[in-house]
Amino acid sequence: MSLTRFLVAWRTTPLRDREVIDALVHPSHAGPSAELSQALKAWRGSHYWSDEPDGRHLVLTHPTGPRASEQWGLHALLFAVTLFTTTLGGAVLSGTIGVDDAFAPRHWVDAILNGWTGGLSFSLPLLAILLCHELGHYLTARRYHLDVSPPYFIPGPPAPFGIGTMGAFIRLRTILTDRRQLLDVGAAGPFAGFLVALPVLSIGFALSRPAESGSSGMEVWLRDGPLWQLGDSIVTLVARRLALGDTAGVILHPMAIAGWFGMFVTALNLMPMAQLDGGHILYAAAPRRHEWIGRAFWVTLMVLGWFSRQWLVWGVLVLLLSRGRLAHPPVLDAYRPLPPARAWLAWASLALFVATFTPVPLGP
């Protein structure tokens, strides 16, 4: 069914992966009318409303042409390698194997066989958090018919030099239509990951054990002794008190370590600068303030680097990934207003960042 009889004017923008139609709806159908509602049910694509100064607009999208073929073999291989390295790291963190075993390939089979229980208690919850984070982005992007890749997992060194992974990411291979889409796609990942990280953290704290007298905070131990002391965010502090009461020091179970890193990754992604998730959200909510807020926050990170070197590393990494620019690329229609109903999502994202941010992540 054609929609033209319900419209006053429209503009069509053909893109590589989809066609976007910005349509001004006739006032008599802007309710919408029953006839327009019925016609939209037959629309082969997605649509949403936008209230603008000249009237109510429909933003219509439908895919064009075949989707890009994915390298599913590469995605599966990266996930499998990351599962192996994080399981190996989890076995080290649980104390079931030594550090030397983790870095001796000839011992890997024995190490996994002997330490698989402790290893999987770390790797499975950690990868579940990362996967749900990326699927939050992916599924929201697909709902808007955006061309986006499945998640790429990045293997990394196991403990004590890392946790077995450098994280995961998806590739957005097209321009977003407007700031509403940018906000929805950017915020979906951190909230999806957080919803998994919170029960993982809580269960992990319940499985953890009190540290020796005189210790304080959250400690990560290897077979040969302590490795890290992890700092608190608001979320980890509250969850730890609920699970363990006023216990001064705690030796973390591998699941608690996975939950802690899940919260840490959430905060990293929500930092309001460049093209991090927080940068996307900031640009969607306040595009004119994005660059100077991003610069101010980057300077803040450098100051925090005086107390924790991890922030110096992260600040330099963000600069490298953004090629020295903290600005954000434009969306297709930067002038379309962000719906007032979306303001809560931007504020909720800020609250989530504050709740998960750890000023001093890792101690000696």
Secondary structure, DSSP 8 states (H G I E B T S, - for coil): ---GGGEEEEEEEE-SSEEEEEEEE-GGGTTT-HHHHHHHHT-SSEEEEEEETTEEEEEEEEE-S------HHHHHHHHHHHHHHHHHHHHHHTTSS-HHHHT-GGGHHHHHHHHHHHHHHHHHHHHHHHHHHHHHHHHHHHHTT--B---EEEE---TTS--SEEEEE--B-S--SSHHHHHHHHHHHHHHHHHHHHHHHHHHHHH-EE--TT--EEEEEETTEEEEEE---HHHHHHHHHHHTT-SEEE--HHHHHHHHHHHHHHHHT-SSTTSHHHHHHHHH-GGGHHHHHHHHHHHHHHHTTT-HHHHHHHHHHHHHTTT-------S-TTS---GGGHHHHHHHHHHHHHH--SS-EE-
